[in-house]
Structure formats: C-alpha cells, structure tokens
Amino acid sequence: MGKIVLILLLSGMLLLASCVKEEVPFLYTLRVEVTDEAGVAIEGADVTLKCLKDGRSDFPAVYNGTEKYYEFTDLTATGAYQIWVQKKGGVYRDNQSQVTLDENKVMNVRVRLEEF
C-alpha cells in the first residue's frame, strides 16, 4: 500500500511540474531612424544602445536598408536607454538621445544628426 501511495505522489508531482511553465521575458524592439537636418535617412552610421538600469551596452544594431532604420531586437528590460549615433568620416556631429521602453512592443525613434 505504501508503494502505491508513493507512486501516486510522485506521478502527481511530475504532472504538476509539467504544467508549470517557465516565464519567458517579454521581448521589445527598438527602431532608430537616423536622418540629417533635412530629414533624409543616413546610412552607415554607428548606432549604439546602453541600458541605463544595468549598464549593459552589448546590443547589436541591424540596419534595415529597405525601411532605412537601425533595429535592436530581443530587448528584455523596460526602462531608460541611451542611444548614441555617429557617422564616421562624415561631416556630422555625434548625437545622443534617450528613450524609455514601456509596454509598447515596438518603439520607433528618430535621431537627427547635425552637420558641422
């Protein structure tokens, strides 16, 4: 009788464990459009992102050439981020902006670089 109770308890625990799902973090996307003062998209800019909450800054930016924006995907933390944009070898000043990710799944930001 004791073995049957033990087997039932173990099978019940396994069933319960299989029903509990691991919480997956919500993923955010940040799209950064880089333009000049006239609003024309700038290609070849260096766009970097830093999470102000934990200091992490190893987010890869992928350039979408069709829609002319730099995209950061799979961001898991909400809160404030610092965006740095520069165009090496160009006539543009570096620019920085701050954005706060909240409940929006995809956030679009425009950063304008000024000419020297």
Biopython code that builds the backbone (N, CA, C, O; Angstrom):
import numpy as np
from Bio.PDB.StructureBuilder import StructureBuilder

atoms = [
    (1, "MET", "N", (0.826, -1.192, 0.000)),
    (1, "MET", "CA", (0.000, 0.000, 0.000)),
    (1, "MET", "C", (0.864, 1.246, 0.000)),
    (1, "MET", "O", (0.543, 2.215, -0.689)),
    (2, "GLY", "N", (1.970, 1.246, 0.769)),
    (2, "GLY", "CA", (2.864, 2.391, 0.863)),
    (2, "GLY", "C", (3.518, 2.714, -0.474)),
    (2, "GLY", "O", (3.732, 3.879, -0.807)),
    (3, "LYS", "N", (3.839, 1.649, -1.253)),
    (3, "LYS", "CA", (4.473, 1.863, -2.552)),
    (3, "LYS", "C", (3.488, 2.508, -3.525)),
    (3, "LYS", "O", (3.870, 3.356, -4.332)),
    (4, "ILE", "N", (2.236, 2.108, -3.446)),
    (4, "ILE", "CA", (1.215, 2.676, -4.337)),
    (4, "ILE", "C", (1.022, 4.160, -4.043)),
    (4, "ILE", "O", (0.907, 4.974, -4.959)),
    (5, "VAL", "N", (0.987, 4.503, -2.764)),
    (5, "VAL", "CA", (0.828, 5.910, -2.377)),
    (5, "VAL", "C", (2.032, 6.718, -2.851)),
    (5, "VAL", "O", (1.873, 7.829, -3.357)),
    (6, "LEU", "N", (3.230, 6.171, -2.691)),
    (6, "LEU", "CA", (4.447, 6.847, -3.129)),
    (6, "LEU", "C", (4.438, 7.036, -4.640)),
    (6, "LEU", "O", (4.805, 8.106, -5.126)),
    (7, "ILE", "N", (4.030, 6.026, -5.385)),
    (7, "ILE", "CA", (3.967, 6.121, -6.849)),
    (7, "ILE", "C", (2.937, 7.170, -7.263)),
    (7, "ILE", "O", (3.183, 7.952, -8.181)),
    (8, "LEU", "N", (1.793, 7.189, -6.595)),
    (8, "LEU", "CA", (0.772, 8.192, -6.910)),
    (8, "LEU", "C", (1.263, 9.601, -6.593)),
    (8, "LEU", "O", (1.009, 10.534, -7.355)),
    (9, "LEU", "N", (1.958, 9.757, -5.485)),
    (9, "LEU", "CA", (2.504, 11.074, -5.123)),
    (9, "LEU", "C", (3.535, 11.532, -6.141)),
    (9, "LEU", "O", (3.509, 12.682, -6.581)),
    (10, "LEU", "N", (4.439, 10.642, -6.516)),
    (10, "LEU", "CA", (5.471, 11.003, -7.499)),
    (10, "LEU", "C", (4.864, 11.324, -8.858)),
    (10, "LEU", "O", (5.281, 12.282, -9.509)),
    (11, "SER", "N", (3.902, 10.548, -9.288)),
    (11, "SER", "CA", (3.283, 10.828, -10.590)),
    (11, "SER", "C", (2.506, 12.139, -10.542)),
    (11, "SER", "O", (2.472, 12.874, -11.529)),
    (12, "GLY", "N", (1.882, 12.436, -9.406)),
    (12, "GLY", "CA", (1.180, 13.710, -9.259)),
    (12, "GLY", "C", (2.139, 14.883, -9.294)),
    (12, "GLY", "O", (1.833, 15.917, -9.888)),
    (13, "MET", "N", (3.310, 14.733, -8.658)),
    (13, "MET", "CA", (4.309, 15.790, -8.662)),
    (13, "MET", "C", (4.864, 16.008, -10.067)),
    (13, "MET", "O", (5.090, 17.147, -10.476)),
    (14, "LEU", "N", (5.082, 14.926, -10.801)),
    (14, "LEU", "CA", (5.563, 15.052, -12.178)),
    (14, "LEU", "C", (4.529, 15.739, -13.055)),
    (14, "LEU", "O", (4.881, 16.562, -13.899)),
    (15, "LEU", "N", (3.271, 15.412, -12.866)),
    (15, "LEU", "CA", (2.200, 16.045, -13.627)),
    (15, "LEU", "C", (2.131, 17.536, -13.319)),
    (15, "LEU", "O", (1.981, 18.352, -14.228)),
    (16, "LEU", "N", (2.237, 17.889, -12.060)),
    (16, "LEU", "CA", (2.211, 19.290, -11.663)),
    (16, "LEU", "C", (3.414, 20.038, -12.227)),
    (16, "LEU", "O", (3.279, 21.164, -12.705)),
    (17, "ALA", "N", (4.580, 19.419, -12.174)),
    (17, "ALA", "CA", (5.791, 20.059, -12.697)),
    (17, "ALA", "C", (5.691, 20.279, -14.198)),
    (17, "ALA", "O", (6.207, 21.274, -14.705)),
    (18, "SER", "N", (5.040, 19.374, -14.919)),
    (18, "SER", "CA", (4.913, 19.534, -16.364)),
    (18, "SER", "C", (3.913, 20.631, -16.726)),
    (18, "SER", "O", (3.963, 21.168, -17.832)),
    (19, "CYS", "N", (3.005, 20.971, -15.807)),
    (19, "CYS", "CA", (2.019, 22.022, -16.059)),
    (19, "CYS", "C", (2.551, 23.419, -15.778)),
    (19, "CYS", "O", (2.029, 24.400, -16.308)),
    (20, "VAL", "N", (3.588, 23.519, -14.947)),
    (20, "VAL", "CA", (4.148, 24.825, -14.605)),
    (20, "VAL", "C", (5.088, 25.241, -15.723)),
    (20, "VAL", "O", (6.065, 24.553, -16.017)),
    (21, "LYS", "N", (4.785, 26.367, -16.339)),
    (21, "LYS", "CA", (5.608, 26.849, -17.448)),
    (21, "LYS", "C", (6.615, 27.861, -16.934)),
    (21, "LYS", "O", (6.342, 28.640, -16.021)),
    (22, "GLU", "N", (7.794, 27.824, -17.554)),
    (22, "GLU", "CA", (8.814, 28.816, -17.232)),
    (22, "GLU", "C", (8.393, 30.147, -17.834)),
    (22, "GLU", "O", (7.978, 30.211, -18.991)),
    (23, "GLU", "N", (8.500, 31.195, -17.054)),
    (23, "GLU", "CA", (8.110, 32.517, -17.538)),
    (23, "GLU", "C", (9.152, 33.022, -18.525)),
    (23, "GLU", "O", (10.337, 33.101, -18.202)),
    (24, "VAL", "N", (8.706, 33.362, -19.724)),
    (24, "VAL", "CA", (9.585, 33.877, -20.758)),
    (24, "VAL", "C", (9.488, 35.397, -20.731)),
    (24, "VAL", "O", (8.386, 35.945, -20.719)),
    (25, "PRO", "N", (10.645, 36.093, -20.720)),
    (25, "PRO", "CA", (10.575, 37.553, -20.674)),
    (25, "PRO", "C", (9.957, 38.123, -21.954)),
    (25, "PRO", "O", (10.110, 37.565, -23.041)),
    (26, "PHE", "N", (9.264, 39.235, -21.796)),
    (26, "PHE", "CA", (8.668, 39.911, -22.939)),
    (26, "PHE", "C", (9.784, 40.543, -23.749)),
    (26, "PHE", "O", (10.696, 41.141, -23.178)),
    (27, "LEU", "N", (9.731, 40.424, -25.052)),
    (27, "LEU", "CA", (10.779, 40.949, -25.912)),
    (27, "LEU", "C", (10.323, 42.242, -26.571)),
    (27, "LEU", "O", (9.224, 42.318, -27.120)),
    (28, "TYR", "N", (11.177, 43.257, -26.511)),
    (28, "TYR", "CA", (10.896, 44.557, -27.098)),
    (28, "TYR", "C", (11.807, 44.786, -28.299)),
    (28, "TYR", "O", (12.884, 44.198, -28.398)),
    (29, "THR", "N", (11.361, 45.642, -29.201)),
    (29, "THR", "CA", (12.158, 46.034, -30.358)),
    (29, "THR", "C", (12.230, 47.550, -30.398)),
    (29, "THR", "O", (11.224, 48.239, -30.224)),
    (30, "LEU", "N", (13.433, 48.059, -30.628)),
    (30, "LEU", "CA", (13.641, 49.497, -30.757)),
    (30, "LEU", "C", (14.166, 49.767, -32.162)),
    (30, "LEU", "O", (15.183, 49.208, -32.574)),
    (31, "ARG", "N", (13.467, 50.623, -32.887)),
    (31, "ARG", "CA", (13.881, 51.010, -34.237)),
    (31, "ARG", "C", (14.336, 52.461, -34.206)),
    (31, "ARG", "O", (13.601, 53.342, -33.760)),
    (32, "VAL", "N", (15.550, 52.702, -34.680)),
    (32, "VAL", "CA", (16.129, 54.037, -34.666)),
    (32, "VAL", "C", (16.337, 54.497, -36.099)),
    (32, "VAL", "O", (17.113, 53.907, -36.850)),
    (33, "GLU", "N", (15.632, 55.559, -36.465)),
    (33, "GLU", "CA", (15.809, 56.164, -37.785)),
    (33, "GLU", "C", (16.803, 57.310, -37.622)),
    (33, "GLU", "O", (16.603, 58.198, -36.794)),
    (34, "VAL", "N", (17.867, 57.288, -38.411)),
    (34, "VAL", "CA", (18.892, 58.325, -38.348)),
    (34, "VAL", "C", (18.762, 59.178, -39.599)),
    (34, "VAL", "O", (18.833, 58.678, -40.722)),
    (35, "THR", "N", (18.569, 60.484, -39.383)),
    (35, "THR", "CA", (18.399, 61.401, -40.516)),
    (35, "THR", "C", (19.331, 62.593, -40.373)),
    (35, "THR", "O", (19.887, 62.852, -39.305)),
    (36, "ASP", "N", (19.487, 63.318, -41.491)),
    (36, "ASP", "CA", (20.192, 64.589, -41.417)),
    (36, "ASP", "C", (19.184, 65.671, -41.063)),
    (36, "ASP", "O", (18.024, 65.373, -40.778)),
    (37, "GLU", "N", (19.618, 66.916, -41.079)),
    (37, "GLU", "CA", (18.750, 68.021, -40.666)),
    (37, "GLU", "C", (17.544, 68.192, -41.582)),
    (37, "GLU", "O", (16.516, 68.729, -41.167)),
    (38, "ALA", "N", (17.668, 67.732, -42.838)),
    (38, "ALA", "CA", (16.565, 67.847, -43.787)),
    (38, "ALA", "C", (15.608, 66.664, -43.714)),
    (38, "ALA", "O", (14.604, 66.632, -44.426)),
    (39, "GLY", "N", (15.916, 65.686, -42.851)),
    (39, "GLY", "CA", (15.049, 64.523, -42.714)),
    (39, "GLY", "C", (15.393, 63.374, -43.647)),
    (39, "GLY", "O", (14.633, 62.410, -43.744)),
    (40, "VAL", "N", (16.537, 63.461, -44.343)),
    (40, "VAL", "CA", (16.968, 62.401, -45.257)),
    (40, "VAL", "C", (17.698, 61.329, -44.457)),
    (40, "VAL", "O", (18.562, 61.642, -43.637)),
    (41, "ALA", "N", (17.352, 60.063, -44.692)),
    (41, "ALA", "CA", (17.957, 58.951, -43.957)),
    (41, "ALA", "C", (19.453, 58.875, -44.218)),
    (41, "ALA", "O", (19.915, 59.078, -45.341)),
    (42, "ILE", "N", (20.204, 58.579, -43.157)),
    (42, "ILE", "CA", (21.658, 58.441, -43.238)),
    (42, "ILE", "C", (22.006, 56.969, -43.074)),
    (42, "ILE", "O", (21.656, 56.337, -42.078)),
    (43, "GLU", "N", (22.698, 56.443, -44.067)),
    (43, "GLU", "CA", (23.173, 55.061, -43.995)),
    (43, "GLU", "C", (24.608, 55.051, -43.474)),
    (43, "GLU", "O", (25.323, 56.045, -43.594)),
    (44, "GLY", "N", (25.016, 53.949, -42.907)),
    (44, "GLY", "CA", (26.398, 53.779, -42.475)),
    (44, "GLY", "C", (26.736, 54.460, -41.164)),
    (44, "GLY", "O", (27.913, 54.657, -40.861)),
    (45, "ALA", "N", (25.753, 54.818, -40.393)),
    (45, "ALA", "CA", (26.009, 55.430, -39.078)),
    (45, "ALA", "C", (26.297, 54.327, -38.068)),
    (45, "ALA", "O", (25.879, 53.181, -38.236)),
    (46, "ASP", "N", (27.013, 54.695, -37.026)),
    (46, "ASP", "CA", (27.228, 53.785, -35.901)),
    (46, "ASP", "C", (26.186, 54.112, -34.847)),
    (46, "ASP", "O", (26.154, 55.224, -34.321)),
    (47, "VAL", "N", (25.339, 53.148, -34.541)),
    (47, "VAL", "CA", (24.269, 53.338, -33.569)),
    (47, "VAL", "C", (24.506, 52.359, -32.427)),
    (47, "VAL", "O", (24.549, 51.146, -32.637)),
    (48, "THR", "N", (24.660, 52.893, -31.218)),
    (48, "THR", "CA", (24.864, 52.033, -30.060)),
    (48, "THR", "C", (23.803, 52.332, -29.008)),
    (48, "THR", "O", (23.237, 53.425, -28.959)),
    (49, "LEU", "N", (23.555, 51.353, -28.189)),
    (49, "LEU", "CA", (22.475, 51.430, -27.204)),
    (49, "LEU", "C", (23.009, 50.973, -25.854)),
    (49, "LEU", "O", (23.740, 49.987, -25.762)),
    (50, "LYS", "N", (22.631, 51.709, -24.802)),
    (50, "LYS", "CA", (23.036, 51.344, -23.441)),
    (50, "LYS", "C", (21.818, 51.373, -22.539)),
    (50, "LYS", "O", (21.077, 52.356, -22.515)),
    (51, "CYS", "N", (21.613, 50.295, -21.798)),
    (51, "CYS", "CA", (20.537, 50.231, -20.806)),
    (51, "CYS", "C", (21.004, 50.967, -19.562)),
    (51, "CYS", "O", (22.010, 50.595, -18.957)),
    (52, "LEU", "N", (20.279, 52.008, -19.179)),
    (52, "LEU", "CA", (20.688, 52.809, -18.023)),
    (52, "LEU", "C", (20.407, 52.115, -16.702)),
    (52, "LEU", "O", (20.950, 52.508, -15.670)),
    (53, "LYS", "N", (19.563, 51.087, -16.721)),
    (53, "LYS", "CA", (19.231, 50.347, -15.497)),
    (53, "LYS", "C", (20.387, 49.464, -15.047)),
    (53, "LYS", "O", (20.733, 49.444, -13.866)),
    (54, "ASP", "N", (20.992, 48.725, -15.995)),
    (54, "ASP", "CA", (22.050, 47.786, -15.615)),
    (54, "ASP", "C", (23.389, 48.062, -16.294)),
    (54, "ASP", "O", (24.357, 47.345, -16.043)),
    (55, "GLY", "N", (23.467, 49.083, -17.150)),
    (55, "GLY", "CA", (24.726, 49.450, -17.799)),
    (55, "GLY", "C", (25.089, 48.606, -18.999)),
    (55, "GLY", "O", (26.133, 48.826, -19.613)),
    (56, "ARG", "N", (24.262, 47.655, -19.343)),
    (56, "ARG", "CA", (24.558, 46.769, -20.473)),
    (56, "ARG", "C", (24.567, 47.568, -21.772)),
    (56, "ARG", "O", (23.698, 48.408, -22.002)),
    (57, "SER", "N", (25.570, 47.293, -22.626)),
    (57, "SER", "CA", (25.660, 48.028, -23.883)),
    (57, "SER", "C", (26.089, 47.149, -25.048)),
    (57, "SER", "O", (26.602, 47.657, -26.045)),
    (58, "ASP", "N", (25.892, 45.861, -24.941)),
    (58, "ASP", "CA", (26.323, 44.945, -25.998)),
    (58, "ASP", "C", (25.167, 44.531, -26.908)),
    (58, "ASP", "O", (25.058, 43.368, -27.298)),
    (59, "PHE", "N", (24.316, 45.484, -27.238)),
    (59, "PHE", "CA", (23.172, 45.199, -28.092)),
    (59, "PHE", "C", (23.567, 45.391, -29.554)),
    (59, "PHE", "O", (24.049, 46.464, -29.916)),
    (60, "PRO", "N", (23.378, 44.393, -30.393)),
    (60, "PRO", "CA", (23.727, 44.568, -31.812)),
    (60, "PRO", "C", (22.634, 45.323, -32.571)),
    (60, "PRO", "O", (21.447, 45.023, -32.442)),
    (61, "ALA", "N", (23.056, 46.300, -33.357)),
    (61, "ALA", "CA", (22.124, 47.043, -34.210)),
    (61, "ALA", "C", (22.177, 46.443, -35.607)),
    (61, "ALA", "O", (23.256, 46.235, -36.162)),
    (62, "VAL", "N", (21.012, 46.168, -36.168)),
    (62, "VAL", "CA", (20.921, 45.631, -37.526)),
    (62, "VAL", "C", (20.270, 46.692, -38.394)),
    (62, "VAL", "O", (19.207, 47.212, -38.058)),
    (63, "TYR", "N", (20.913, 47.014, -39.518)),
    (63, "TYR", "CA", (20.379, 48.045, -40.402)),
    (63, "TYR", "C", (19.386, 47.421, -41.376)),
    (63, "TYR", "O", (19.696, 46.438, -42.048)),
    (64, "ASN", "N", (18.200, 47.998, -41.444)),
    (64, "ASN", "CA", (17.187, 47.576, -42.404)),
    (64, "ASN", "C", (17.263, 48.550, -43.577)),
    (64, "ASN", "O", (16.716, 49.650, -43.507)),
    (65, "GLY", "N", (17.933, 48.153, -44.642)),
    (65, "GLY", "CA", (18.156, 49.034, -45.782)),
    (65, "GLY", "C", (16.897, 49.401, -46.529)),
    (65, "GLY", "O", (16.839, 50.465, -47.147)),
    (66, "THR", "N", (15.887, 48.552, -46.490)),
    (66, "THR", "CA", (14.638, 48.829, -47.199)),
    (66, "THR", "C", (13.865, 49.955, -46.533)),
    (66, "THR", "O", (13.389, 50.874, -47.200)),
    (67, "GLU", "N", (13.743, 49.878, -45.221)),
    (67, "GLU", "CA", (12.950, 50.881, -44.500)),
    (67, "GLU", "C", (13.810, 51.936, -43.827)),
    (67, "GLU", "O", (13.283, 52.832, -43.166)),
    (68, "LYS", "N", (15.143, 51.843, -43.986)),
    (68, "LYS", "CA", (16.094, 52.867, -43.538)),
    (68, "LYS", "C", (16.082, 53.117, -42.033)),
    (68, "LYS", "O", (16.029, 54.266, -41.594)),
    (69, "TYR", "N", (16.131, 52.053, -41.245)),
    (69, "TYR", "CA", (16.272, 52.230, -39.806)),
    (69, "TYR", "C", (17.208, 51.164, -39.237)),
    (69, "TYR", "O", (17.426, 50.113, -39.839)),
    (70, "TYR", "N", (17.749, 51.466, -38.067)),
    (70, "TYR", "CA", (18.599, 50.547, -37.326)),
    (70, "TYR", "C", (17.716, 49.906, -36.267)),
    (70, "TYR", "O", (16.944, 50.590, -35.595)),
    (71, "GLU", "N", (17.830, 48.599, -36.122)),
    (71, "GLU", "CA", (16.901, 47.886, -35.248)),
    (71, "GLU", "C", (17.647, 47.115, -34.170)),
    (71, "GLU", "O", (18.621, 46.412, -34.440)),
    (72, "PHE", "N", (17.164, 47.265, -32.941)),
    (72, "PHE", "CA", (17.621, 46.476, -31.809)),
    (72, "PHE", "C", (16.462, 45.565, -31.417)),
    (72, "PHE", "O", (15.384, 46.050, -31.075)),
    (73, "THR", "N", (16.671, 44.265, -31.461)),
    (73, "THR", "CA", (15.603, 43.322, -31.163)),
    (73, "THR", "C", (15.932, 42.533, -29.894)),
    (73, "THR", "O", (17.055, 42.567, -29.391)),
    (74, "ASP", "N", (14.945, 41.840, -29.408)),
    (74, "ASP", "CA", (15.089, 40.953, -28.249)),
    (74, "ASP", "C", (15.555, 41.685, -26.992)),
    (74, "ASP", "O", (16.282, 41.116, -26.178)),
    (75, "LEU", "N", (15.145, 42.934, -26.829)),
    (75, "LEU", "CA", (15.425, 43.654, -25.587)),
    (75, "LEU", "C", (14.448, 43.151, -24.529)),
    (75, "LEU", "O", (13.245, 43.072, -24.782)),
    (76, "THR", "N", (14.952, 42.812, -23.355)),
    (76, "THR", "CA", (14.088, 42.214, -22.334)),
    (76, "THR", "C", (13.782, 43.149, -21.171)),
    (76, "THR", "O", (12.854, 42.888, -20.405)),
    (77, "ALA", "N", (14.538, 44.228, -21.024)),
    (77, "ALA", "CA", (14.330, 45.120, -19.883)),
    (77, "ALA", "C", (13.618, 46.401, -20.315)),
    (77, "ALA", "O", (13.995, 47.030, -21.303)),
    (78, "THR", "N", (12.592, 46.773, -19.568)),
    (78, "THR", "CA", (11.968, 48.070, -19.791)),
    (78, "THR", "C", (12.812, 49.117, -19.081)),
    (78, "THR", "O", (13.730, 48.788, -18.330)),
    (79, "GLY", "N", (12.492, 50.378, -19.327)),
    (79, "GLY", "CA", (13.210, 51.455, -18.663)),
    (79, "GLY", "C", (13.964, 52.306, -19.653)),
    (79, "GLY", "O", (13.738, 52.234, -20.861)),
    (80, "ALA", "N", (14.872, 53.121, -19.121)),
    (80, "ALA", "CA", (15.580, 54.112, -19.926)),
    (80, "ALA", "C", (16.792, 53.510, -20.628)),
    (80, "ALA", "O", (17.544, 52.722, -20.054)),
    (81, "TYR", "N", (16.953, 53.902, -21.869)),
    (81, "TYR", "CA", (18.098, 53.526, -22.692)),
    (81, "TYR", "C", (18.706, 54.789, -23.286)),
    (81, "TYR", "O", (17.992, 55.737, -23.611)),
    (82, "GLN", "N", (20.027, 54.796, -23.426)),
    (82, "GLN", "CA", (20.728, 55.893, -24.075)),
    (82, "GLN", "C", (21.119, 55.420, -25.475)),
    (82, "GLN", "O", (21.657, 54.326, -25.640)),
    (83, "ILE", "N", (20.846, 56.248, -26.476)),
    (83, "ILE", "CA", (21.184, 55.932, -27.862)),
    (83, "ILE", "C", (22.281, 56.897, -28.303)),
    (83, "ILE", "O", (22.122, 58.111, -28.178)),
    (84, "TRP", "N", (23.389, 56.370, -28.815)),
    (84, "TRP", "CA", (24.446, 57.195, -29.382)),
    (84, "TRP", "C", (24.510, 56.935, -30.874)),
    (84, "TRP", "O", (24.492, 55.788, -31.321)),
    (85, "VAL", "N", (24.585, 58.014, -31.639)),
    (85, "VAL", "CA", (24.661, 57.899, -33.094)),
    (85, "VAL", "C", (25.823, 58.755, -33.575)),
    (85, "VAL", "O", (25.967, 59.909, -33.172)),
    (86, "GLN", "N", (26.642, 58.183, -34.433)),
    (86, "GLN", "CA", (27.714, 58.953, -35.054)),
    (86, "GLN", "C", (27.932, 58.459, -36.468)),
    (86, "GLN", "O", (27.606, 57.321, -36.805)),
    (87, "LYS", "N", (28.479, 59.318, -37.274)),
    (87, "LYS", "CA", (28.781, 58.976, -38.661)),
    (87, "LYS", "C", (30.265, 59.229, -38.844)),
    (87, "LYS", "O", (30.700, 60.375, -38.956)),
    (88, "LYS", "N", (31.035, 58.161, -38.873)),
    (88, "LYS", "CA", (32.485, 58.290, -39.021)),
    (88, "LYS", "C", (32.818, 58.726, -40.439)),
    (88, "LYS", "O", (32.183, 58.305, -41.406)),
    (89, "GLY", "N", (33.830, 59.577, -40.537)),
    (89, "GLY", "CA", (34.283, 60.012, -41.849)),
    (89, "GLY", "C", (33.321, 60.971, -42.523)),
    (89, "GLY", "O", (33.508, 61.325, -43.687)),
    (90, "GLY", "N", (32.310, 61.388, -41.813)),
    (90, "GLY", "CA", (31.330, 62.293, -42.404)),
    (90, "GLY", "C", (31.472, 63.688, -41.835)),
    (90, "GLY", "O", (32.441, 63.997, -41.141)),
    (91, "VAL", "N", (30.525, 64.501, -42.127)),
    (91, "VAL", "CA", (30.540, 65.879, -41.659)),
    (91, "VAL", "C", (29.462, 66.089, -40.600)),
    (91, "VAL", "O", (28.946, 67.196, -40.446)),
    (92, "TYR", "N", (29.130, 65.043, -39.882)),
    (92, "TYR", "CA", (28.053, 65.122, -38.894)),
    (92, "TYR", "C", (28.592, 65.090, -37.486)),
    (92, "TYR", "O", (29.595, 64.431, -37.212)),
    (93, "ARG", "N", (27.935, 65.795, -36.598)),
    (93, "ARG", "CA", (28.265, 65.741, -35.173)),
    (93, "ARG", "C", (27.614, 64.501, -34.568)),
    (93, "ARG", "O", (26.551, 64.059, -35.005)),
    (94, "ASP", "N", (28.270, 63.958, -33.563)),
    (94, "ASP", "CA", (27.655, 62.853, -32.818)),
    (94, "ASP", "C", (26.397, 63.374, -32.150)),
    (94, "ASP", "O", (26.300, 64.556, -31.820)),
    (95, "ASN", "N", (25.454, 62.499, -31.956)),
    (95, "ASN", "CA", (24.212, 62.887, -31.309)),
    (95, "ASN", "C", (23.826, 61.781, -30.347)),
    (95, "ASN", "O", (24.161, 60.614, -30.550)),
    (96, "GLN", "N", (23.132, 62.157, -29.321)),
    (96, "GLN", "CA", (22.626, 61.140, -28.401)),
    (96, "GLN", "C", (21.199, 61.481, -28.022)),
    (96, "GLN", "O", (20.782, 62.639, -28.052)),
    (97, "SER", "N", (20.477, 60.462, -27.671)),
    (97, "SER", "CA", (19.075, 60.607, -27.334)),
    (97, "SER", "C", (18.766, 59.583, -26.261)),
    (97, "SER", "O", (19.506, 58.617, -26.080)),
    (98, "GLN", "N", (17.681, 59.796, -25.558)),
    (98, "GLN", "CA", (17.264, 58.838, -24.538)),
    (98, "GLN", "C", (15.840, 58.405, -24.842)),
    (98, "GLN", "O", (15.004, 59.210, -25.252)),
    (99, "VAL", "N", (15.579, 57.132, -24.637)),
    (99, "VAL", "CA", (14.253, 56.579, -24.875)),
    (99, "VAL", "C", (13.898, 55.679, -23.700)),
    (99, "VAL", "O", (14.772, 55.056, -23.098)),
    (100, "THR", "N", (12.620, 55.615, -23.381)),
    (100, "THR", "CA", (12.159, 54.727, -22.320)),
    (100, "THR", "C", (11.236, 53.681, -22.918)),
    (100, "THR", "O", (10.188, 54.001, -23.479)),
    (101, "LEU", "N", (11.644, 52.426, -22.790)),
    (101, "LEU", "CA", (10.801, 51.328, -23.246)),
    (101, "LEU", "C", (9.777, 51.042, -22.166)),
    (101, "LEU", "O", (10.121, 50.902, -20.992)),
    (102, "ASP", "N", (8.525, 50.956, -22.563)),
    (102, "ASP", "CA", (7.475, 50.638, -21.604)),
    (102, "ASP", "C", (6.639, 49.507, -22.181)),
    (102, "ASP", "O", (7.195, 48.533, -22.688)),
    (103, "GLU", "N", (5.354, 49.609, -22.118)),
    (103, "GLU", "CA", (4.502, 48.500, -22.556)),
    (103, "GLU", "C", (4.447, 48.337, -24.070)),
    (103, "GLU", "O", (3.899, 47.349, -24.559)),
    (104, "ASN", "N", (5.006, 49.289, -24.825)),
    (104, "ASN", "CA", (4.992, 49.165, -26.284)),
    (104, "ASN", "C", (5.948, 48.069, -26.718)),
    (104, "ASN", "O", (7.097, 48.030, -26.277)),
    (105, "LYS", "N", (5.487, 47.197, -27.563)),
    (105, "LYS", "CA", (6.329, 46.096, -28.025)),
    (105, "LYS", "C", (7.389, 46.590, -29.004)),
    (105, "LYS", "O", (8.532, 46.136, -28.960)),
    (106, "VAL", "N", (7.020, 47.511, -29.883)),
    (106, "VAL", "CA", (7.951, 48.077, -30.854)),
    (106, "VAL", "C", (7.927, 49.586, -30.688)),
    (106, "VAL", "O", (6.864, 50.205, -30.721)),
    (107, "MET", "N", (9.098, 50.174, -30.510)),
    (107, "MET", "CA", (9.181, 51.622, -30.357)),
    (107, "MET", "C", (10.052, 52.187, -31.467)),
    (107, "MET", "O", (11.125, 51.660, -31.760)),
    (108, "ASN", "N", (9.578, 53.271, -32.083)),
    (108, "ASN", "CA", (10.319, 53.942, -33.149)),
    (108, "ASN", "C", (10.843, 55.276, -32.634)),
    (108, "ASN", "O", (10.124, 56.024, -31.972)),
    (109, "VAL", "N", (12.105, 55.565, -32.947)),
    (109, "VAL", "CA", (12.746, 56.806, -32.518)),
    (109, "VAL", "C", (13.468, 57.399, -33.725)),
    (109, "VAL", "O", (14.052, 56.668, -34.525)),
    (110, "ARG", "N", (13.427, 58.722, -33.854)),
    (110, "ARG", "CA", (14.176, 59.400, -34.904)),
    (110, "ARG", "C", (15.271, 60.241, -34.253)),
    (110, "ARG", "O", (15.006, 61.031, -33.347)),
    (111, "VAL", "N", (16.493, 60.060, -34.723)),
    (111, "VAL", "CA", (17.631, 60.840, -34.250)),
    (111, "VAL", "C", (18.168, 61.621, -35.445)),
    (111, "VAL", "O", (18.494, 61.038, -36.478)),
    (112, "ARG", "N", (18.259, 62.945, -35.300)),
    (112, "ARG", "CA", (18.776, 63.793, -36.381)),
    (112, "ARG", "C", (20.216, 64.176, -36.081)),
    (112, "ARG", "O", (20.534, 64.675, -35.001)),
    (113, "LEU", "N", (21.077, 63.932, -37.056)),
    (113, "LEU", "CA", (22.463, 64.358, -36.935)),
    (113, "LEU", "C", (22.604, 65.738, -37.568)),
    (113, "LEU", "O", (22.056, 66.006, -38.637)),
    (114, "GLU", "N", (23.345, 66.602, -36.894)),
    (114, "GLU", "CA", (23.581, 67.943, -37.421)),
    (114, "GLU", "C", (24.891, 67.963, -38.187)),
    (114, "GLU", "O", (25.842, 67.272, -37.819)),
    (115, "GLU", "N", (24.943, 68.748, -39.245)),
    (115, "GLU", "CA", (26.184, 68.900, -39.991)),
    (115, "GLU", "C", (27.070, 69.899, -39.271)),
    (115, "GLU", "O", (26.580, 70.806, -38.598)),
    (116, "PHE", "N", (28.409, 69.727, -39.420)),
    (116, "PHE", "CA", (29.351, 70.697, -38.833)),
    (116, "PHE", "C", (29.201, 72.024, -39.510)),
    (116, "PHE", "O", (29.901, 72.976, -39.165)),
]
sb = StructureBuilder()
sb.init_structure("model")
sb.init_model(0)
sb.init_chain("A")
sb.init_seg("    ")
for serial, (resi, resn, name, xyz) in enumerate(atoms, 1):
    if name == "N":
        sb.init_residue(resn, " ", resi, " ")
    sb.init_atom(name, np.array(xyz, "f"), 0.0, 1.0, " ", f" {name:<3s}", serial, name[0])
structure = sb.get_structure()
